[in-house]
Amino acid sequence: MAKDLSVGDEIVYYDFETSSTKVGTVGKVYIHKKATNFVRYEFSDGTYLEATDYHPIYTKEGWKSLTRRNNYPVPNEGDSVKTLTGWKEITKIETYTGVEDFYDFSIVAKDGSKVQNYFANGSLVESSL
């Protein structure tokens, strides 16, 4: 779980230059205290991803965000999301409000460079750090 990750822990990310998954380390943990707007993506394989509504996910069409963060288009049911094992289809998108702490991470590659993505619950998401 995200809340269990600490600086220095290993985390898997996607290297777009080599089209492969790699292991980096958590460089920084950021806790979005009392976040209020969330999304739950449900997938064709029965898994799900819960995130803040502005957190981008990677689809076959590129990055998408419900709030159009970075001018990304909005994800839709039927979009395919990049996973650790391939692609899976979004079958349901549910938004909700509440008050929760949510986590984001900066990722450092083995060569020391900053990485802008990681796999959260098996789905590729963009780091906002």
SVG drawing of the C-alpha trace seen along z (x, -y; Angstrom):
<svg xmlns="http://www.w3.org/2000/svg" viewBox="-19 -22 43 32">
<polyline fill="none" stroke="black" stroke-width="0.4" points="0.0,0.0 1.1,-3.6 1.1,-4.6 3.7,-1.9 6.3,-3.2 9.2,-5.2 12.2,-7.1 14.7,-4.6 12.1,-1.8 12.1,-0.2 9.3,-1.1 8.6,0.0 8.3,-2.5 8.1,-2.5 11.0,-3.6 9.5,-5.1 12.9,-5.2 13.4,-1.4 9.7,-0.4 10.4,1.6 9.7,1.6 12.5,0.8 13.0,0.5 13.9,-2.8 13.7,-4.1 11.4,-6.5 13.1,-9.8 10.4,-11.7 7.0,-10.9 4.3,-13.6 1.1,-13.2 -1.8,-15.1 -3.4,-15.9 -7.1,-16.0 -7.6,-15.5 -11.3,-15.7 -11.9,-14.7 -11.2,-11.1 -11.7,-8.6 -12.0,-4.9 -11.2,-3.2 -12.5,0.4 -10.9,2.6 -11.9,5.6 -9.8,8.0 -11.7,7.1 -8.9,4.9 -9.2,1.2 -7.2,-2.0 -8.2,-4.7 -6.5,-8.1 -7.1,-11.8 -9.2,-13.0 -6.3,-15.0 -3.8,-12.1 -3.0,-11.2 -3.1,-7.6 -1.5,-6.2 -3.7,-4.8 -3.0,-3.6 -3.8,-7.2 -1.3,-8.7 -1.7,-10.4 -5.3,-11.2 -6.6,-13.1 -10.2,-13.7 -9.4,-17.3 -7.5,-17.8 -4.3,-18.4 -1.4,-19.3 -4.1,-19.7 -4.5,-15.9 -7.8,-14.5 -10.3,-12.9 -10.2,-9.1 -13.3,-7.2 -14.8,-3.8 -13.4,-1.5 -9.9,-3.1 -7.0,-0.7 -4.6,-1.5 -0.9,-0.4 -0.2,2.2 2.8,4.2 1.6,7.1 0.1,5.3 -3.1,3.4 -6.5,3.6 -9.7,1.9 -11.5,-0.6 -15.0,0.7 -16.2,-1.9 -15.2,-5.3 -16.6,-6.5 -15.9,-9.9 -16.5,-10.6 -15.7,-13.2 -14.5,-12.7 -11.5,-13.6 -8.5,-11.3 -4.7,-11.5 -3.4,-10.4 0.2,-9.7 2.5,-10.6 6.1,-9.9 9.2,-11.2 11.1,-8.4 14.8,-8.1 16.3,-5.8 19.4,-3.8 21.4,-6.4 20.2,-9.2 17.8,-10.7 14.2,-11.7 11.4,-9.6 7.9,-11.0 5.8,-7.8 5.3,-4.6 2.9,-1.7 0.2,-2.2 -1.8,1.0 -0.4,2.3 -1.5,-0.7 0.8,-3.3 0.3,-6.7 2.2,-10.0 4.1,-11.5 3.2,-15.1 6.6,-15.6"/>
</svg>
